[in-house]
């Protein structure tokens, strides 16, 4: 049942503009994910580059594909994601393998007693933080810039 719903949703996302024209999804190199640790109630937002494993708690998340709709279309992000659990002393266990959609997180979600993982968006490459602009030197104390005393 869930597989049929996910397949139908992917077909509708891919063919959203079947009636309105040739809307296509654009591949993006980074998925923005959100994870919830249900034990501590902490929410984490993290960037996951395509094909690069990222750890969240005991989970290892690999995004295989991340697609974004055209700006003029209904906003949608879809990512093919594989999630495995790595517990010390145990064999790796695949928990999830399939498409996640930002507009319908419950349609195809990770079912885990401790963690929730959702797709928020697909975006371009992760950019390094921009340094703040340089601070202009302060004027000498007791003197102000501008008008002078007469």
C-alpha positions in Angstrom: 0.0 0.0 0.0 2.7 2.5 1.0 4.8 1.6 -2.1 1.8 2.2 -4.3 1.1 5.6 -2.7 4.8 6.6 -3.1 4.8 5.5 -6.7 1.6 7.4 -7.4 3.1 10.5 -5.7 6.3 10.3 -7.7 4.3 9.9 -10.9 2.2 13.0 -10.0 5.3 15.0 -9.1 7.1 14.1 -12.3 4.0 14.7 -14.4 2.6 17.8 -12.5 2.8 19.9 -15.7 1.7 17.1 -18.0 -1.3 19.3 -18.8 0.4 22.7 -18.5 3.6 22.0 -20.5 7.0 20.5 -20.0 7.8 21.1 -16.3 10.8 19.2 -15.2 12.5 18.5 -12.0 16.1 19.9 -11.7 18.8 17.8 -10.0 20.4 19.6 -7.2 23.7 18.5 -5.4 22.5 19.0 -1.8 19.5 17.9 0.3 18.5 19.9 3.3 17.2 17.4 5.9 15.6 17.7 9.3 16.1 15.1 12.1 14.2 14.8 15.3 15.6 12.9 18.3 12.4 11.8 20.1 14.3 11.0 23.3 15.8 14.5 23.8 13.3 16.4 21.7 16.1 18.0 19.7 15.6 19.0 16.1 18.6 19.2 13.9 18.8 20.7 10.4 21.7 19.4 8.2 22.9 19.6 4.7 23.4 16.2 3.0 25.5 16.3 -0.2 24.3 13.7 -2.8 26.2 10.4 -2.5 27.9 11.4 0.7 27.0 9.6 4.0 25.9 11.8 6.8 25.4 10.6 10.4 22.4 11.5 12.6 22.6 9.7 15.9 23.0 6.0 15.1 21.6 6.6 11.5 23.7 6.9 8.4 21.8 8.8 5.7 22.8 8.7 2.0 20.9 10.8 -0.6 21.2 9.2 -4.0 19.2 11.9 -6.0 17.7 15.2 -5.1 15.3 17.0 -7.4 13.6 20.4 -7.3 10.6 21.7 -9.3 11.0 24.7 -11.6 10.4 28.0 -9.8 7.2 28.7 -11.8 5.7 25.4 -10.8 4.1 24.3 -7.5 7.0 24.0 -5.0 8.2 20.4 -4.6 11.4 18.6 -3.6 11.9 14.9 -4.0 15.0 12.9 -2.9 15.8 9.2 -3.1 17.2 8.4 0.3 18.8 5.3 1.9 19.0 5.2 5.7 20.8 2.5 7.7 21.2 2.1 11.4 24.7 1.5 12.8 24.6 0.3 16.4 27.9 -0.7 18.0 28.4 -4.5 18.1 25.5 -5.1 15.6 25.3 -5.6 11.9 24.2 -2.5 9.8 20.4 -2.6 9.2 18.7 -0.9 6.3 15.7 1.0 7.7 14.6 3.0 4.7 15.2 3.1 1.0 12.9 5.2 -1.2 11.7 8.7 -2.2 10.9 11.4 0.3 8.9 14.5 -0.6 9.1 17.9 1.1 5.4 18.7 0.5 4.2 15.3 1.9 6.6 14.1 4.7 4.1 11.5 6.0 3.7 9.9 2.6 7.0 8.1 2.7 8.6 8.5 6.1 11.2 6.8 8.2 9.5 4.7 10.9 11.9 4.5 13.9 11.2 4.5 17.6 13.9 7.2 18.3 14.4 9.2 15.2 12.3 11.1 12.6 14.0 12.2 9.4 12.3 14.5 6.8 13.4 16.2 3.6 13.0 20.0 3.7 14.4 21.0 0.3 17.0 20.3 -2.5 19.4 23.1 -3.2 22.6 24.1 -4.9 26.1 23.3 -3.5 26.9 24.1 0.1 28.7 27.5 0.1 31.3 28.4 2.7 30.0 31.1 5.2 30.6 34.7 4.0 33.0 36.5 6.3 31.6 39.7 7.9 32.6 43.0 6.3 35.7 44.6 7.7 35.1 47.1 10.5 36.2 50.7 9.7 38.8 52.1 12.1 37.4 54.1 15.0 38.1 57.8 15.1 40.6 58.9 17.8 38.9 59.5 21.1 37.7 63.0 21.8 37.5 63.9 18.2 34.6 63.4 15.9 34.4 63.1 12.2 32.6 65.9 10.4 32.2 69.5 11.5 35.0 71.1 13.5 34.7 73.6 16.3 35.1 77.3 15.2 
